[in-house]
Amino acid sequence: MCVIGVYIHGLKISYFLRPLWESPPKPFHDIPHYHHENASMESLCKLHGWGVREYPRRVYDAVLFSTEVELLTIRWQELYPYVTQFVLLESNSTFTGLPKPLVFASHRADDEFKFVEPRLTYGSVGGRFKKGEKNPFYEEAYQRVALDQLLRLAGITDDDLLIMSDVDEIPSRHTINLLSWCDDIPEILHLRLKNYLYSFEFPVDDKSWRASVHRYKTGKTKYAHYRQSDEILADSGWHCSFCFRRISEFVFKMKAYSHYDRVRFGHYLNPKRVQRVICNGDDLFDMIPEEYTFKDIIGKMGPIPHSYSAVHLPAYLLENAERYKFLLPGNCLRDKE
């Protein structure tokens, strides 16, 4: 029985004991973020210790796209006033090798994306996943190299601002406006985003750091999703993970996830269980929180507390609240298909 218990809960045990075998990463240098809609750009840049430019940098927003049509719409509407070119790459397979349709290609002509068409550079790439290959991160790295090539086709040049983040990591528009207008900003600057799970009803913490903004350098800047500098700008947007409209999308994402080993049992994918987990704010994979101290692990165990605040969220989301109500507090029930 003991052996069976270790087999069943081995992954959970290893996560709980993480503080014993893994040290926390080096802390970021947090840059305080100043903003008010009535403050001048000169004043805001000065507060950050930067100068102000005579004209803003061009801004490129580049993403690898899977299936998140709703979040992509909200992201592009949030950033539209300040982005020069939107660059999107999608593949006909997931990182774990599951075949999938070219979802954006099938939605490209929809009314909701017509506004972005004049500024869009789109590309698709065939999956290279080989049967028996164990590491989905190889496929992810291949797609990021392809995105580098697509950026060059889109016309990016030195000192243009490049946003590197997943679709569900959404910088706020005032953050991007600030960085486009200010001089002497770091060449690579990570963005600290507020973490949410399932919807904006479940705020987790403010520790999302993978999103970054780069002053592009030909031959040097490479699209990546790991830590690339020590500088991070506080309170720069939102990371809404597993924020889907349909239960089927949750199930697909769980199977397509780079950490598919976390789906330890078939019943984890049961639609009724998935719906129950969403409404409770529990963990889809029944995992221990990924933290580096026992204090933080214990502090995050159990369901995420519900929040009833919809303040300081993307404007387009609130302007279209009925359409996107599944992302707002009090609307945890999802469509089945």
C-alpha positions as CSV (number, residue, x, y, z in Angstrom):
1,M,0.0,0.0,0.0
2,C,2.9,2.4,0.8
3,V,4.4,1.8,-2.6
4,I,1.1,2.5,-4.3
5,G,0.7,5.7,-2.3
6,V,4.1,6.9,-3.3
7,Y,3.3,6.1,-6.9
8,I,0.0,7.9,-6.8
9,H,1.2,11.0,-4.9
10,G,4.9,11.0,-5.9
11,L,4.6,14.2,-7.9
12,K,2.7,16.0,-5.1
13,I,5.3,14.8,-2.5
14,S,8.2,16.1,-4.7
15,Y,6.5,19.5,-5.0
16,F,5.8,19.8,-1.3
17,L,9.5,19.0,-0.6
18,R,10.8,21.4,-3.2
19,P,12.2,23.8,-0.6
20,L,14.6,21.0,0.5
21,W,16.1,20.5,-3.0
22,E,15.7,23.7,-4.9
23,S,16.6,27.3,-3.9
24,P,14.5,30.2,-5.1
25,P,15.8,32.1,-8.1
26,K,17.7,35.4,-7.7
27,P,15.2,38.2,-6.9
28,F,14.3,40.7,-9.6
29,H,15.1,44.3,-9.3
30,D,11.5,45.7,-9.1
31,I,11.0,49.1,-10.8
32,P,8.1,51.0,-9.2
33,H,5.4,51.7,-11.8
34,Y,3.9,55.2,-11.8
35,H,0.7,56.0,-13.7
36,H,-2.2,58.4,-13.8
37,E,-4.3,59.2,-16.8
38,N,-4.0,62.9,-16.2
39,A,-0.2,62.9,-15.7
40,S,1.9,64.1,-18.6
41,M,4.2,61.6,-20.3
42,E,7.2,63.8,-19.4
43,S,6.3,63.6,-15.7
44,L,5.7,59.8,-15.9
45,C,9.0,59.2,-17.6
46,K,10.8,61.4,-15.1
47,L,9.3,59.5,-12.2
48,H,10.8,56.3,-13.6
49,G,14.2,57.9,-14.0
50,W,13.9,58.0,-17.8
51,G,13.9,60.8,-20.3
52,V,11.1,61.5,-22.7
53,R,11.4,61.0,-26.5
54,E,10.3,63.4,-29.2
55,Y,8.2,60.6,-30.7
56,P,7.3,57.1,-29.6
57,R,9.1,53.9,-30.6
58,R,7.3,51.6,-33.0
59,V,5.8,48.6,-31.1
60,Y,5.6,45.0,-32.3
61,D,3.4,42.5,-30.4
62,A,4.3,38.9,-31.2
63,V,2.6,35.8,-30.0
64,L,2.5,32.0,-30.5
65,F,-1.2,31.2,-30.8
66,S,-3.0,28.0,-29.8
67,T,-6.7,28.3,-29.3
68,E,-7.4,31.3,-27.0
69,V,-9.6,33.4,-29.4
70,E,-11.4,35.4,-26.6
71,L,-8.2,36.3,-24.8
72,L,-6.5,37.2,-28.1
73,T,-9.3,39.6,-28.9
74,I,-9.1,41.2,-25.5
75,R,-5.3,41.5,-25.8
76,W,-5.3,43.1,-29.2
77,Q,-8.1,45.5,-28.3
78,E,-6.1,46.5,-25.2
79,L,-2.9,47.1,-27.1
80,Y,-4.3,48.4,-30.4
81,P,-3.8,52.1,-29.8
82,Y,-0.1,51.7,-29.3
83,V,1.0,48.7,-31.4
84,T,2.5,49.3,-34.9
85,Q,2.3,45.6,-36.0
86,F,0.7,42.5,-34.6
87,V,2.6,39.3,-35.4
88,L,1.0,35.9,-34.9
89,L,2.3,32.4,-35.5
90,E,0.3,29.2,-35.1
91,S,1.0,25.6,-35.7
92,N,-1.1,22.6,-36.7
93,S,0.1,20.7,-33.6
94,T,0.4,21.4,-29.9
95,F,3.8,21.4,-28.1
96,T,3.0,17.8,-27.0
97,G,2.3,16.8,-30.6
98,L,-1.5,16.6,-30.6
99,P,-2.9,17.6,-34.0
100,K,-5.0,20.8,-34.0
101,P,-6.7,23.0,-36.6
102,L,-5.3,26.4,-37.5
103,V,-7.8,28.1,-35.2
104,F,-6.9,31.7,-35.9
105,A,-6.8,31.1,-39.7
106,S,-10.4,29.9,-39.4
107,H,-11.4,33.0,-37.4
108,R,-9.3,35.6,-39.3
109,A,-12.2,36.8,-41.4
110,D,-14.5,37.2,-38.4
111,D,-15.8,40.7,-37.7
112,E,-14.0,40.8,-34.3
113,F,-10.6,40.7,-36.1
114,K,-11.2,43.1,-39.0
115,F,-9.9,46.0,-37.0
116,V,-6.4,44.5,-36.8
117,E,-6.0,43.2,-40.3
118,P,-4.1,46.2,-41.7
119,R,-1.5,45.8,-39.0
120,L,-1.3,42.0,-38.9
121,T,1.6,39.7,-40.0
122,Y,0.3,36.1,-39.8
123,G,2.2,32.8,-40.3
124,S,1.6,29.1,-39.8
125,V,4.1,26.3,-39.3
126,G,3.8,22.5,-39.4
127,G,4.5,20.6,-36.2
128,R,7.7,18.6,-36.1
129,F,6.8,16.4,-33.2
130,K,8.2,12.9,-33.7
131,K,6.5,9.8,-32.3
132,G,8.2,8.7,-29.1
133,E,9.9,12.1,-28.5
134,K,9.5,12.9,-24.9
135,N,10.3,16.6,-24.5
136,P,7.5,19.1,-25.7
137,F,9.9,22.0,-25.1
138,Y,11.8,21.1,-28.3
139,E,8.7,21.8,-30.3
140,E,8.1,25.0,-28.4
141,A,11.6,26.2,-29.1
142,Y,11.2,25.4,-32.8
143,Q,8.1,27.5,-33.0
144,R,9.8,30.4,-31.2
145,V,12.6,30.4,-33.8
146,A,10.0,30.5,-36.6
147,L,8.5,33.5,-34.8
148,D,11.9,35.3,-35.0
149,Q,11.8,34.8,-38.8
150,L,8.2,36.1,-39.0
151,L,9.2,39.2,-37.1
152,R,11.9,40.0,-39.6
153,L,9.3,39.6,-42.4
154,A,7.0,42.0,-40.5
155,G,9.7,44.7,-40.8
156,I,11.0,45.0,-37.2
157,T,14.2,47.2,-37.0
158,D,16.7,48.2,-34.3
159,D,15.2,50.0,-31.2
160,D,11.7,49.0,-32.1
161,L,9.8,47.8,-29.0
162,L,9.1,44.1,-29.0
163,I,6.6,42.5,-26.6
164,M,7.3,38.8,-25.9
165,S,4.5,37.1,-24.0
166,D,2.0,34.4,-24.3
167,V,-1.5,35.3,-25.4
168,D,-2.8,35.1,-21.9
169,E,-0.1,37.4,-20.6
170,I,-1.6,40.8,-21.4
171,P,0.4,44.0,-20.8
172,S,-1.8,47.0,-19.9
173,R,-2.0,49.6,-22.7
174,H,-0.6,52.4,-20.4
175,T,2.5,50.2,-19.7
176,I,3.3,49.9,-23.4
177,N,2.5,53.6,-24.1
178,L,4.9,54.5,-21.3
179,L,7.7,52.3,-22.6
180,S,7.3,53.5,-26.2
181,W,7.6,57.2,-25.2
182,C,10.4,57.0,-22.5
183,D,14.1,57.1,-23.4
184,D,16.8,55.1,-21.7
185,I,14.5,52.3,-20.6
186,P,16.3,48.9,-20.1
187,E,17.1,47.0,-23.2
188,I,15.3,44.0,-21.8
189,L,12.6,44.6,-19.2
190,H,10.4,42.0,-17.7
191,L,6.8,42.8,-16.8
192,R,5.3,41.8,-13.5
193,L,1.7,40.8,-14.1
194,K,-1.2,39.9,-11.8
195,N,-1.8,36.1,-11.9
196,Y,-5.4,34.9,-12.3
197,L,-6.7,31.4,-12.7
198,Y,-9.8,30.4,-14.7
199,S,-11.2,34.0,-14.7
200,F,-10.7,37.4,-13.0
201,E,-12.7,36.0,-10.1
202,F,-9.6,34.1,-8.9
203,P,-6.6,36.3,-8.3
204,V,-3.6,34.2,-7.3
205,D,-0.7,36.6,-6.8
206,D,1.4,39.2,-8.6
207,K,4.3,36.9,-9.3
208,S,3.9,36.4,-13.1
209,W,7.3,37.5,-14.6
210,R,7.8,35.8,-18.0
211,A,6.3,38.6,-20.1
212,S,9.0,41.0,-21.3
213,V,9.6,44.0,-23.6
214,H,12.8,44.4,-25.6
215,R,14.5,47.2,-27.5
216,Y,15.1,45.1,-30.6
217,K,18.6,44.5,-31.8
218,T,19.2,42.8,-35.2
219,G,21.1,39.5,-34.7
220,K,20.8,39.6,-31.0
221,T,17.2,39.7,-29.9
222,K,15.6,36.2,-29.9
223,Y,12.0,35.4,-29.0
224,A,12.0,33.6,-25.7
225,H,9.8,32.9,-22.7
226,Y,12.4,32.6,-19.9
227,R,14.2,35.0,-17.7
228,Q,16.4,37.3,-19.7
229,S,17.3,40.2,-17.3
230,D,17.1,41.2,-13.7
231,E,14.9,44.3,-14.3
232,I,11.1,44.0,-13.9
233,L,8.4,46.7,-14.0
234,A,5.7,46.4,-11.3
235,D,2.0,46.1,-11.9
236,S,2.2,45.9,-15.7
237,G,-0.9,43.9,-16.7
238,W,-2.7,40.6,-16.3
239,H,-1.9,36.9,-16.7
240,C,-5.2,34.9,-16.9
241,S,-4.2,31.2,-17.1
242,F,-6.8,28.6,-18.2
243,C,-9.3,31.3,-18.9
244,F,-11.5,29.5,-21.4
245,R,-15.2,29.7,-22.3
246,R,-15.8,26.0,-22.9
247,I,-15.1,22.9,-20.8
248,S,-13.7,21.2,-24.0
249,E,-11.0,23.9,-24.2
250,F,-9.9,23.1,-20.6
251,V,-9.7,19.4,-21.4
252,F,-7.7,20.1,-24.6
253,K,-5.3,22.4,-22.8
254,M,-4.7,19.9,-20.1
255,K,-3.7,17.3,-22.7
256,A,-1.7,19.8,-24.8
257,Y,0.1,21.3,-21.8
258,S,3.9,21.1,-21.8
259,H,3.5,19.5,-18.3
260,Y,1.1,16.7,-19.5
261,D,2.7,14.4,-16.9
262,R,0.5,16.2,-14.4
263,V,-2.6,14.5,-15.8
264,R,-2.0,11.4,-13.7
265,F,-5.5,9.9,-13.9
266,G,-8.1,9.8,-16.7
267,H,-10.8,11.1,-14.4
268,Y,-9.0,14.4,-14.2
269,L,-10.4,15.1,-17.7
270,N,-14.0,14.4,-16.8
271,P,-16.0,17.4,-17.8
272,K,-18.1,17.4,-14.5
273,R,-14.9,17.3,-12.4
274,V,-13.4,20.1,-14.5
275,Q,-16.5,22.3,-14.0
276,R,-16.5,21.6,-10.2
277,V,-12.8,22.5,-10.0
278,I,-13.3,25.8,-11.8
279,C,-16.2,27.0,-9.6
280,N,-14.3,26.0,-6.4
281,G,-11.0,27.6,-7.5
282,D,-9.2,24.3,-7.0
283,D,-6.2,23.0,-9.0
284,L,-7.1,21.1,-12.2
285,F,-4.1,18.8,-11.7
286,D,-4.6,18.4,-7.9
287,M,-1.0,19.6,-7.4
288,I,0.8,21.3,-4.6
289,P,1.6,25.0,-5.2
290,E,4.9,25.6,-7.0
291,E,6.7,27.6,-4.4
292,Y,10.2,27.7,-2.8
293,T,9.3,28.0,0.9
294,F,7.1,25.9,3.1
295,K,5.4,29.1,4.3
296,D,4.4,30.0,0.7
297,I,3.3,26.4,-0.1
298,I,1.1,26.1,2.9
299,G,-0.3,29.6,2.4
300,K,-1.5,28.7,-1.1
301,M,-2.8,25.3,-0.4
302,G,-6.5,24.8,-0.9
303,P,-9.0,26.7,-3.1
304,I,-8.2,30.2,-4.3
305,P,-10.4,32.8,-2.5
306,H,-13.1,34.3,-4.7
307,S,-12.8,38.0,-5.6
308,Y,-15.7,40.2,-6.5
309,S,-13.7,43.1,-7.8
310,A,-13.7,43.9,-11.5
311,V,-11.7,47.1,-11.1
312,H,-8.6,47.8,-13.2
313,L,-9.3,45.1,-15.8
314,P,-8.9,45.5,-19.6
315,A,-11.3,48.1,-20.9
316,Y,-12.6,46.0,-23.8
317,L,-13.5,43.2,-21.4
318,L,-15.7,45.6,-19.4
319,E,-17.2,47.3,-22.4
320,N,-18.3,43.8,-23.6
321,A,-19.1,42.3,-20.3
322,E,-22.1,40.2,-21.4
323,R,-20.1,38.6,-24.2
324,Y,-17.2,37.8,-21.9
325,K,-19.1,37.3,-18.6
326,F,-17.3,33.9,-18.1
327,L,-14.2,35.9,-17.3
328,L,-15.9,38.1,-14.7
329,P,-16.7,37.4,-11.0
330,G,-19.9,35.3,-10.4
331,N,-19.9,33.5,-13.7
332,C,-18.0,30.2,-13.2
333,L,-20.3,28.0,-15.2
334,R,-18.8,27.1,-18.6
335,D,-20.2,26.0,-22.0
336,K,-19.7,22.3,-22.6
337,E,-18.7,22.7,-26.3
